[in-house]
Amino acid sequence: MNASSAVAPNTDPNAGSSAGPIVDLNADLGEGCDTDEALLSLVTSANIACGGHAGDAVTMLRTVDGALARGVAIGAHPSFVDRANFGRSERQLPEEEVYATVLTQIGALDAIVRARGGRLAHVKPHGALYNQSARDPALAATIARAVRDFDPSLALFALANSASVAAAREAGLRVVEEVFADRGYEPDGSLVKRGTPGALIDDEQQAVDQTLRMVRERSVRAIDGTVVPINAQTVCLHGDGAHALAFARRIREGLRAAGVTVTAASARAAGARPSSGAGRA
């Protein structure tokens, strides 16, 4: 992580406008939670599990149909093949295996999206694959290469300030820097490891306040009080927490009240006019 360096002025379409900041809201879906339908009315991008850690052909189909019906941008959510641990156990795998795994999972979801009349917009790795690649340049480069080789027009969602951001740019991909509403941050800008104190934010107002700070002030307060510069282009709303739906509603309302426009990162890249709604919500 290189969180100690200043965040450069944001001059890309993700930066916002004269009317105020703009941000994407995303959620990891198709993972067996009963909040998917409700979350699809609140988010602007959906990261759909592709079978590696959760999901199957039927859940992919249902989640794709739900996203298309609401105008939500669709992304693949590949992981280490590790259903027993929900993809959250770190692995040390050969580069070729990681490359093939990512390609296969993207391809599975893409086939369904195309068959249903949609188009894949982005890729966001899941769990251990996401967190390992954030600090491992070689793993990050392998993931970025797989995404580029599958479709160089796809965006890669990556932890802000991480090795994954640098790898995506090096591969010529459009990168969307991601922040987390309900996760604690280390002083280096990485996420506090799950299972340790401060990893998860359980208080709704704290999650709202952290999100607004990241989007408006481009910084986050780490668990030791350090202020870390951060580029918040998309905010992740986890769908598997005990208060996931309540958090999502509070954060969406907090952004609206603060004058933040919420629209999909893919729509901004395509030059579409931003909308304050998620799809037709």
PATORLO-821661 format. One line per 10 residues: number of its first residue (from 1); their letters; for each residue x, y, z of N, C-alpha, C, O. Coordinates in steps of 0.2 Angstrom, whole numbers, plus 5000, padded with zeros to 4 digits. Each point is the difference from the previous one (the first is absolute). Layout:
N
NUM> a> X,Y,Z,X,Y,Z,X,Y,Z,X,Y,Z | ...
This chain:
281
1> mnassavapn> 5004,4994,5000,4996,5006,5000,5004,5006,5000,5006,5000,5003 | 4992,5005,4994,5004,5007,5000,4995,5005,5002,5000,5006,4996 | 4997,4994,5009,4995,5004,5003,5003,5007,5002,4997,5005,5001 | 5010,4995,5000,5003,5006,5003,5001,5005,4995,5001,5006,5002 | 4999,4992,4991,5000,5005,4995,4994,5004,4999,4994,4997,5001 | 5006,5009,4997,4994,5004,5000,4996,4998,4994,5003,4997,4995 | 4990,5003,5006,4996,4999,4994,5000,5005,4995,4999,5006,5002 | 5002,4993,4992,5001,5005,4995,4993,5003,4998,4995,4997,5001 | 5005,5009,4997,4993,5003,4998,4997,4996,4996,5002,4997,4995 | 4991,5002,5006,4996,4996,4996,4997,5003,4994,4996,5004,5000
11> tdpnagssag> 5007,4995,4994,4998,5003,4994,4996,4996,4995,4999,5001,4994 | 5000,4992,5008,4996,4996,4996,4993,5000,5001,4997,5004,5004 | 4999,4992,4992,4993,5001,5000,4997,4997,5007,4994,5002,5002 | 5010,4995,5002,4998,4998,5007,5000,5005,5005,4998,4999,5006 | 5005,5007,4992,5001,5005,5005,4994,5003,5003,5000,5002,5006 | 4995,4999,4990,4995,5004,5003,4999,5006,4995,5003,5000,4994 | 4993,5005,5007,4998,5005,4996,4999,5007,5004,5001,5000,5006 | 4998,5005,4990,4999,5006,5004,4994,5000,5005,5000,5004,5004 | 4995,4991,4994,4995,5000,5005,5001,4996,5006,4996,5000,5005 | 5010,4997,4995,5002,4996,5006,5003,4993,4998,5001,4999,4994
21> pivdlnadlg> 5002,4998,5011,5003,4993,4999,4995,4995,4997,4994,5000,5001 | 5010,4995,4995,4996,4995,4997,5003,4993,5003,5006,5000,5000 | 4990,4995,5001,5003,4994,5002,4996,4994,4998,4994,5001,4999 | 5009,4993,5000,4996,4994,4999,4999,4996,5006,5004,5001,5005 | 4991,4996,4996,4998,4995,5005,5000,4993,4998,4996,4999,4995 | 5008,4997,5007,5000,4993,4998,4999,4995,5006,5001,5002,5006 | 4996,4992,4992,4999,4995,5005,5002,4993,4997,4999,4999,4994 | 5003,4997,5010,5002,4993,4998,4994,4996,5001,4997,4999,5005 | 5000,4998,4989,4994,4997,5000,5001,4993,4997,5005,4998,4998 | 4989,4998,5003,5000,4993,4997,5004,4995,5005,5002,4995,4998
31> egcdtdeall> 4998,5007,5008,5004,4996,5005,4996,4997,5005,5002,4997,5005 | 4991,5002,4994,4996,4996,5004,4996,5004,5005,4997,4998,5005 | 5004,5009,4995,4997,5004,5005,4993,5002,4998,4998,5000,4994 | 4997,5001,5011,4994,5002,4998,4998,5007,4999,4995,5002,4999 | 5011,5002,5001,4999,5007,4999,5001,5003,4993,5000,5006,4998 | 5002,4989,4997,5002,5002,4993,4995,5005,4997,5001,5005,4997 | 4992,4993,5003,4995,5003,4996,5000,5008,5003,4999,5004,4996 | 5001,4996,5011,4999,5007,5003,5007,5004,4998,4999,5006,4999 | 5007,4991,5001,5006,5004,4999,5000,5002,4993,5003,5005,4998 | 4994,4991,4997,5000,5002,4993,4996,5007,4999,5001,5003,4995
41> slvtsaniac> 4995,4998,5010,4996,5007,4999,5004,5006,5003,4998,5005,4999 | 5008,4993,5004,5004,5005,5003,5007,5002,4997,5002,5005,5001 | 5000,4989,4996,5007,5001,4997,5000,5002,4992,4995,4999,4997 | 5011,5003,5001,5000,5001,4993,5005,4995,4996,5000,5000,4994 | 5003,4996,5010,5004,4995,4997,5000,4994,5004,5000,5000,5006 | 4999,4994,4991,4999,4993,5003,5006,4996,4998,5002,4999,4994 | 5002,4998,5011,5005,4995,4999,4997,4994,5002,4999,4998,5005 | 5001,4997,4989,4996,4994,5001,5005,4994,5001,5004,4999,4995 | 4995,4997,5010,5004,4994,5001,4999,4996,4994,4995,4999,4998 | 5011,4998,5000,5001,4996,4994,5001,4992,5002,5002,4997,4995
51> gghagdavtm> 4996,5001,5011,5001,4993,5001,5006,4998,5004,5001,4995,5003 | 5004,5010,4998,5006,4998,5003,5000,4999,5007,5002,4995,5003 | 4995,5010,5000,4998,5000,5008,4993,4999,5002,4998,4998,5005 | 4998,5004,4990,4993,5000,5001,4996,5000,4993,5003,5002,4995 | 4991,4996,5005,4996,5001,4994,5001,4994,4995,5004,4996,5001 | 4991,5004,4994,5000,4995,4995,4996,5003,4994,4999,5006,5000 | 5000,4990,4995,4997,5002,4994,4993,5003,5001,4999,5006,4997 | 4997,4992,5007,4994,5002,5002,5000,5007,5003,4997,5004,4999 | 5007,4996,5007,5001,5007,5003,5003,5005,4996,4998,5006,5000 | 5006,4992,4996,5003,5005,4995,4994,5003,4995,5000,5006,4999
61> lrtvdgalar> 4996,4989,4999,4995,5002,4995,4995,5005,5004,4998,5005,4997 | 5000,4993,5009,4995,5004,5003,5003,5007,5002,4996,5005,5000 | 5010,4995,5002,5003,5006,5002,5001,5005,4994,4999,5006,5001 | 5003,4991,4994,5001,5004,4993,4993,5003,4998,5000,5006,4999 | 4995,4990,5001,4993,5002,4998,4998,5006,5005,4997,5005,4998 | 5004,4994,5009,4998,5005,5004,5004,5007,4999,4997,5005,5000 | 5009,4994,4998,5004,5006,4999,4998,5004,4994,5000,5006,4999 | 4999,4990,4995,4998,5002,4994,4993,5004,5001,4999,5005,4997 | 4997,4992,5007,4993,5003,5000,5000,5007,5004,4996,5004,4999 | 5010,4997,5005,5000,5006,5003,5006,5005,4998,5001,5005,5002
71> gvaigahpsf> 5002,4993,4992,5005,5004,4997,5006,5001,5004,5004,5005,5000 | 4998,4989,5004,5006,5000,5004,5005,4997,4996,5000,4995,4997 | 5006,5009,5003,5006,4997,4996,5002,4993,5003,5000,4999,5006 | 5002,4997,4990,5002,4993,5002,5007,4999,4999,5004,5001,4995 | 4999,4996,5011,5007,4998,5000,5001,4993,5002,4996,4997,5004 | 5009,5000,4994,5002,4993,5002,5004,5001,5007,5004,5004,5001 | 4995,4991,5003,5003,5000,5007,5003,4993,5001,4998,4996,5004 | 5008,5003,4993,5004,4994,5000,5004,4999,5006,5001,5005,5004 | 5000,4989,4998,5004,4999,5007,5004,4994,4999,5000,4996,4995 | 5004,5002,5010,5003,4994,5000,4995,4995,5001,4994,5001,5003
81> vdranfgrse> 5007,4993,4994,4995,4995,5000,5000,4997,5007,5004,4995,5002 | 4991,5007,5003,5001,4998,5007,4993,5002,5003,4999,5004,5004 | 4996,4991,4994,4994,5001,5003,4999,4999,5007,4996,5003,5004 | 5009,4992,4999,4999,4998,5007,5002,5006,5004,4997,5001,5006 | 5007,5004,4992,5002,5006,5004,4998,5006,4997,5002,5006,5002 | 4993,4994,4994,4997,5006,4996,5005,5004,4997,4999,5006,4999 | 5006,4991,4999,5005,5004,4996,5004,5004,5004,5004,5005,4998 | 4996,4994,5009,5004,5005,5004,5006,4997,5003,5003,5003,5004 | 4999,4991,4994,5007,4997,5002,5005,5002,4995,4999,4999,4994 | 5007,5003,5008,5005,5002,4995,5003,4994,4997,5000,4995,5003
91> rqlpeeevya> 5002,5005,4991,5003,4995,4996,5006,5002,4997,5001,5006,4998 | 5004,4990,5001,5006,5001,4996,5000,4995,4994,5002,4994,5001 | 4996,5009,4993,4998,4996,4994,5005,5002,4995,5002,5006,4999 | 4999,4989,4996,5004,5002,4994,4997,5005,4996,4993,5001,5000 | 5010,5004,4997,4997,5005,4996,4996,4998,4995,4994,5002,4999 | 5007,4992,4998,4996,4997,4994,4993,4998,5003,4995,5001,4997 | 5005,4996,5009,4994,4998,5003,4995,5006,5002,4994,5000,4999 | 5009,5006,5004,4997,5006,5001,4997,5003,4994,4994,5001,5000 | 5010,4999,4995,4998,5003,4993,4994,4996,4998,4995,5003,4998 | 5005,4990,5001,4995,4996,4998,4994,5001,5004,4994,5000,4997
101> tvltqigald> 5006,5000,5009,4995,5000,5005,4996,5007,4999,4994,5000,4999 | 5009,5005,5000,4997,5007,4999,4997,5000,4994,4994,5002,4999 | 5009,4996,4995,4997,4999,4994,4994,4996,4999,4995,5002,4998 | 5005,4992,5006,4994,4996,4999,4994,5003,5004,4995,4999,4997 | 5006,5004,5009,4995,5003,5003,4997,5006,4997,4994,5001,4999 | 5010,5003,4998,4997,5006,4996,4996,4997,4994,4995,5003,4999 | 5008,4992,4998,4997,4997,4994,4993,4997,5001,4995,5001,4996 | 5004,4996,5010,4994,4997,5002,4994,5005,5001,4995,5000,4997 | 5007,5006,5006,4995,5005,5001,4999,5004,4994,4994,5001,4998 | 5011,5000,4998,4999,5004,4994,4995,4996,4995,4996,5003,4997
111> aivrarggrl> 5005,4991,5003,4995,4996,4995,4993,5001,5002,4996,5001,4996 | 5003,4999,5011,4993,5001,5002,4998,5007,4999,4994,5002,4997 | 5010,5003,5004,4998,5007,4999,4999,5001,4992,4995,5004,4999 | 5009,4994,4997,4998,5001,4993,4994,4996,4998,4996,5003,4996 | 5003,4991,5006,4994,4997,4998,4993,5003,5002,4995,5000,4997 | 5006,5004,5009,4994,5004,5002,5000,5007,4997,4996,5004,5003 | 5008,4998,4993,5000,5006,4996,5004,5006,5004,4999,5006,4998 | 5005,4992,5006,5004,5005,5004,5007,5000,4998,5002,4996,4995 | 5002,5008,5008,5008,5000,4999,5003,5001,5006,4999,5004,5005 | 5007,4992,4996,5004,5000,5006,5003,5007,5000,5003,5002,4995
121> ahvkphgaly> 4998,5001,5011,5003,5006,5001,5006,5000,5004,5005,5004,4998 | 4996,4992,5007,5006,5000,5004,5001,4993,5003,4996,4996,4999 | 5010,5004,5004,5002,4994,5004,5003,5003,5007,5003,5004,5000 | 4994,4992,5005,5003,5002,5007,5002,4993,5003,4995,4996,5001 | 5011,5003,5001,5002,4993,5003,4996,5000,5007,4999,5005,5003 | 5001,4989,5000,4997,4999,5006,5004,4998,5006,5005,4996,4998 | 4994,5006,5008,5003,4997,5006,5008,5000,5000,5003,5005,4999 | 4999,4989,5002,5008,4999,5000,5003,5002,4994,5006,5003,5000 | 4991,4996,4994,5003,5001,4993,5001,5008,5000,5005,5003,4997 | 4989,5001,5005,5000,5007,5000,5006,5003,5005,5004,5004,4998
131> nqsardpala> 4996,4993,5008,5004,5003,5005,5008,4998,4999,5004,5004,5001 | 4997,4990,4997,5007,4998,4998,5003,5004,4994,5005,5003,5001 | 4991,4998,4994,5002,5004,4994,5001,5007,5002,5004,5004,4996 | 4992,4999,5009,5001,5007,5002,5007,5001,5002,5003,5006,5000 | 5001,4989,5003,5006,5001,5003,5006,4996,4996,5006,5001,5001 | 4992,4995,4994,5004,4996,4996,5000,5002,4993,4996,4998,4996 | 5009,5006,5002,5000,5002,4993,5000,4994,4995,4997,5001,4994 | 5006,4994,5007,5000,4994,4995,4993,4997,4999,4998,4999,4995 | 4999,5000,5011,4993,4998,5000,4995,5005,4996,4996,4998,4996 | 5005,5008,5006,4996,5005,4997,5001,5001,4993,4995,5001,4996
141> atiaravrdf> 5011,4998,5001,5002,5000,4993,4997,4994,4997,4997,5001,4994 | 5002,4993,5009,4997,4994,4997,4993,5001,4999,4997,4999,4995 | 5000,5004,5010,4992,5002,4999,4999,5005,4995,4996,4999,4996 | 5008,5006,5004,4999,5005,4995,5001,4998,4993,4996,5001,4995 | 5009,4994,5004,5001,4997,4993,4994,4996,4998,4998,5000,4994 | 4999,4996,5011,4995,4996,4998,4994,5004,4998,4996,4999,4995 | 5003,5007,5009,4994,5004,4998,5001,5003,4993,4996,5000,4996 | 5010,5003,5003,5002,5003,4994,4999,4995,4994,4998,5002,4995 | 5005,4992,5006,5000,4995,4994,4992,4998,4999,4999,4998,4994 | 4997,5002,5011,4993,4998,4999,4997,5006,4996,4996,4998,4995
151> dpslalfala> 5004,5008,5007,4997,5005,4997,5003,5007,5003,4999,5002,5006 | 5006,5001,4990,5003,5006,5002,4996,5006,5002,5002,5005,5003 | 4991,4995,4995,4996,5005,5001,4997,5000,5007,4997,5004,5003 | 5004,4990,5001,4997,4999,5006,5004,5004,5005,5006,5001,5000 | 4991,5002,5005,5003,5004,5006,5002,4995,5005,4997,4995,5001 | 5008,5006,5003,5002,4996,5006,4999,5004,5006,5003,5005,5001 | 4992,4993,5003,4999,5003,5007,5006,4997,5005,5001,4994,5000 | 5002,5011,5003,5006,4998,5004,5000,5005,5006,4998,5005,5000 | 5005,4992,5005,5001,5004,5007,5004,5006,4998,5005,5000,4998 | 4992,5006,5005,5004,5006,4998,5007,5000,5003,5001,4997,5006
161> nsasvaaare> 5003,5006,4991,5007,5001,5002,5004,4993,5000,5006,5000,5002 | 4992,4995,4995,5003,4993,5000,5004,4998,4994,5000,5004,4995 | 5003,4991,5006,5004,4997,4994,4996,4998,4994,5002,5000,4995 | 4991,4998,5007,4996,4999,4995,4998,5006,4995,4999,4999,4994 | 5001,5007,5009,4999,5006,4996,5006,5000,4995,4999,5002,4994 | 5007,4998,5009,5006,5001,4995,5000,4994,4995,5002,5002,4994 | 4996,4992,5008,5000,4995,4995,4995,5001,4994,5002,4999,4994 | 4992,5003,5008,4995,5001,4995,5002,5006,4995,4999,4999,4994 | 5004,5006,5009,5002,5006,4995,5006,4997,4996,5000,5002,4994 | 5005,4994,5009,5005,4998,4996,4998,4995,4994,5003,5000,4995
171> aglrvveevf> 4991,4997,5006,4997,4995,4995,4996,5004,4995,4997,4997,4995 | 5002,5010,5006,4996,5004,4996,4993,4999,5001,4996,5003,4996 | 5002,4995,5010,4993,4999,5002,4997,5007,5003,5004,5004,5003 | 4990,4997,4996,4997,5005,5004,4999,4998,5007,4997,4995,5001 | 5005,5008,5004,5000,4998,5007,4995,5005,5004,5000,5006,4999 | 4996,4990,5005,4995,5004,5004,5002,4999,5008,5000,4994,5002 | 5003,5011,5001,5002,4999,5007,4994,4999,5005,4996,5004,5000 | 5005,4991,5004,4994,4998,5004,5002,5001,5008,5006,5000,5002 | 4989,5003,5001,5000,5001,5007,4995,4996,5004,4995,4998,4996 | 5005,5001,5010,4995,4996,5004,4997,5004,5005,5003,5003,5005
181> adrgyepdgs> 4990,4996,4995,4996,5004,5005,5001,4997,5007,5000,5004,5005 | 5000,4989,4995,4999,4997,5007,5007,4996,5002,4999,4996,5004 | 5006,5007,4993,5007,4996,5002,5005,5006,5003,5000,5005,4998 | 5004,4992,5007,5005,5004,5003,5006,5001,4996,5001,4995,4996 | 5003,5010,5004,5006,5001,4996,5006,5000,5005,5000,5003,5005 | 5005,4994,4992,5007,5000,5003,5003,5007,4998,4998,5003,4995 | 5007,4999,5009,5004,5006,4998,5003,5000,4993,5001,5006,4997 | 5000,4988,5000,5003,5000,4993,4995,5000,4995,5001,5000,4994 | 4992,5001,5008,4995,5000,4995,4997,4993,4998,4995,4999,4997 | 5008,4996,5006,4997,4993,4999,4994,4999,5005,4999,5004,5005
191> lvkrgtpgal> 4997,4991,4994,4994,4998,5004,5003,4996,5006,5004,4996,5000 | 4993,5006,5006,5001,4996,5006,4998,4993,4999,4994,4999,4998 | 5010,4996,5003,4999,4993,4999,4994,4998,5004,4999,5001,5006 | 4996,4995,4990,4994,4998,5004,5002,4995,5006,5005,4997,5000 | 4991,5004,5005,5001,4996,5006,5005,5004,5005,5001,4997,5006 | 5001,5009,4992,5004,5004,5005,4996,5006,5002,4996,5002,4996 | 5005,5001,5010,4996,5006,5002,5001,5005,4995,5005,5002,4998 | 4989,5001,5001,5000,5006,4995,4999,4998,4993,4999,5004,4996 | 5000,4990,5002,5000,4997,4993,4993,5002,4997,5000,5002,4995 | 4995,4998,5009,4993,5001,4998,4997,5006,5004,5000,5000,5006
201> iddeqqavdq> 4996,5004,4990,4997,5005,5003,4992,4998,5001,4997,4999,4995 | 5001,5001,5011,4993,4998,5002,4995,5005,5001,4994,4999,5000 | 5009,5007,5001,4995,5006,5001,4999,5004,4993,5004,5002,4997 | 4989,4998,5002,4998,5003,4994,5002,5007,4999,5003,5002,4994 | 4997,5002,5011,5002,5007,4999,5008,5001,4999,5002,5004,4996 | 5001,4991,5007,5008,5000,4999,5001,4999,4992,5005,5002,4997 | 4991,4993,5001,5001,4998,4993,4999,5005,4995,5003,5002,4995 | 4991,5002,5007,4998,5006,4995,5005,5005,5001,5002,5003,4995 | 5001,4999,5011,5005,5005,5001,5006,4998,4996,5003,5005,4997 | 4999,4989,5004,5006,4998,4996,5000,5000,4993,5004,5003,4996
211> tlrmvrersv> 4990,4995,5001,4999,5001,4993,5000,5007,4997,5003,5001,4995 | 4993,5003,5009,5000,5007,4998,5007,5003,5000,5002,5004,4995 | 5002,4995,5010,5007,5003,5000,5004,4997,4994,5003,5004,4997 | 4996,4990,5002,5004,4997,4994,4998,5003,4993,5005,5002,4996 | 4989,4999,5003,4997,5003,4994,5002,5007,5000,5002,5003,4994 | 4996,5001,5011,5001,5007,4999,5007,5003,5002,5002,5005,4997 | 5001,4992,5008,5006,5003,5002,5006,4996,4997,5006,5001,5001 | 4993,4993,4996,5005,4996,4997,5005,4998,5005,5006,5000,4999 | 4992,4997,5007,5004,4998,5005,4996,4995,5005,4994,5000,5000 | 5009,4996,5004,4997,4996,5005,5004,5000,5006,5007,5000,5000
221> raidgtvvpi> 4990,4999,5006,5004,5000,5006,5001,4993,5002,4996,4996,5001 | 5011,5002,4999,5002,4993,5002,4998,4998,5007,4999,5005,5004 | 5002,4989,4998,4998,4998,5007,5005,5003,5005,4998,5000,5006 | 5008,5003,4992,5004,5003,5005,4999,5008,5000,5004,5003,5003 | 4991,4999,4993,4999,5007,5000,5004,5004,4994,4998,5005,4998 | 5006,4991,4998,5003,5003,4994,4995,5002,4995,4996,4996,4999 | 5005,5009,4998,4996,5002,4994,5003,4998,4994,5006,5002,4998 | 4991,4994,4998,5003,4997,4994,4997,5002,4994,4994,5000,4999 | 5010,5003,4996,4997,5003,4994,4997,4994,4996,5003,4994,5000 | 4991,5007,4997,4997,4994,4996,4996,5002,4995,4997,5006,5000
231> naqtvclhgd> 5002,4991,4994,4997,5002,4994,4993,4995,5000,5001,4995,4997 | 4994,5008,5005,4994,4996,5000,4996,5001,4994,4996,5005,4999 | 5004,4990,4996,4996,5000,4994,4994,4996,5000,4995,5001,4997 | 5006,4993,5007,4994,4996,5002,5000,4998,5007,5006,4998,5003 | 4989,5001,5000,4999,4998,5007,4997,4993,5000,4994,4999,4997 | 5009,4997,5007,4997,4993,5000,4995,5000,5006,5002,5002,5006 | 4992,4995,4993,4995,4999,5005,5000,4992,5001,4997,4997,4995 | 5005,5000,5010,5000,4993,5001,4993,4997,5001,4996,5003,5003 | 5002,4992,4993,4994,4997,5001,4999,4995,5005,4994,4997,5001 | 5012,5000,5002,4999,4995,5004,5001,5001,5008,5000,4996,5004
241> gahalafarr> 5000,5011,4997,5000,5001,5008,4993,5000,5003,4995,5000,4996 | 5005,5000,5011,4994,5000,5003,4995,5006,4999,4994,5000,5000 | 5010,5006,4999,4996,5006,4999,5001,5003,4992,4999,5006,4999 | 5002,4989,4997,5002,5002,4993,4995,5005,4997,5002,5005,4997 | 4992,4993,5003,4994,5004,4997,4999,5007,5003,5000,5005,4997 | 5000,4995,5010,4999,5006,5003,5006,5005,4999,4999,5006,4999 | 5007,4991,5001,5006,5004,4998,4999,5003,4993,5002,5006,4999 | 4997,4990,4996,4999,5002,4994,4995,5006,4999,5001,5005,4996 | 4993,4994,5007,4995,5005,5000,5003,5007,5003,4999,5005,4997 | 5004,4994,5009,5002,5006,5003,5006,5004,4996,5000,5006,5000
251> ireglraagv> 5004,4990,4997,5006,5003,4996,4997,5003,4994,5002,5006,4998 | 4993,4991,4999,4997,5003,4994,4997,5006,5001,5001,5005,4997 | 4995,4995,5009,4997,5006,5002,5005,5006,5002,4999,5006,4999 | 5006,4992,5004,5005,5005,5003,5003,5003,4994,5002,5006,5000 | 5000,4990,4995,5003,5003,4994,4995,5005,4996,5002,5005,4998 | 4992,4993,5002,4995,5004,4997,4999,5007,5003,5000,5005,4997 | 5000,4994,5010,4999,5006,5004,5006,5005,5000,5000,5006,5001 | 5006,4991,4997,5006,5004,5000,5001,5003,4993,5005,5003,4999 | 4991,4995,4996,5001,5003,4993,5004,4996,4996,5003,5002,4995 | 4998,4992,5007,5005,4995,4996,4996,4997,4995,4995,4997,5001
261> tvtaasaraa> 5007,5003,4993,4996,4996,4994,5003,4993,5000,5006,4999,5000 | 4989,4996,5000,5002,4993,4999,4998,4998,4994,4995,5000,4997 | 5010,4997,4999,4999,4997,4993,5006,4995,4999,5005,5001,5003 | 4993,4995,4993,5005,4994,4998,5007,5003,4997,4999,5005,4996 | 5006,4992,5006,5007,5002,4997,5000,4999,4993,5003,5004,4996 | 4994,4991,5002,5000,4998,4992,4996,5005,4996,5001,5002,4995 | 4993,5001,5008,4996,5005,4997,5004,5006,4999,5000,5004,4995 | 5004,4998,5010,5004,5006,5000,5006,5000,4995,5001,5004,4996 | 5002,4990,5003,5005,4998,4995,4997,5001,4993,5004,5002,4996 | 4990,4996,5003,4997,5000,4994,4997,5007,4998,4998,5001,4994
271> garpssgagr> 5003,5004,5011,4997,5006,4998,4993,5001,5002,4997,5005,4997 | 5000,4990,5006,4993,5001,5001,4998,5005,5005,5005,5002,5005 | 4990,5002,4995,4998,5005,5005,4999,4997,5007,4996,4995,5000 | 5007,5007,5005,4999,4997,5007,4993,5000,5002,4997,5005,4998 | 5001,4990,5006,4994,5000,5003,5000,5000,5007,5005,4996,5003 | 4991,5007,5001,5000,4999,5007,4997,4994,5003,5000,4998,5006 | 4997,4998,4989,4997,4994,5002,5004,4994,4998,5004,5000,4996 | 4995,4994,5007,5003,4994,4999,4995,4996,4995,4995,4998,5002 | 5007,5002,4991,4995,4997,4995,4994,5004,5000,5000,5006,4999 | 4994,4991,5003,4994,5004,5000,4998,5001,5007,4994,5001,5001
281> a> 5010,4998,5004,4998,5000,5007,4999,5007,5002,4998,5002,5006
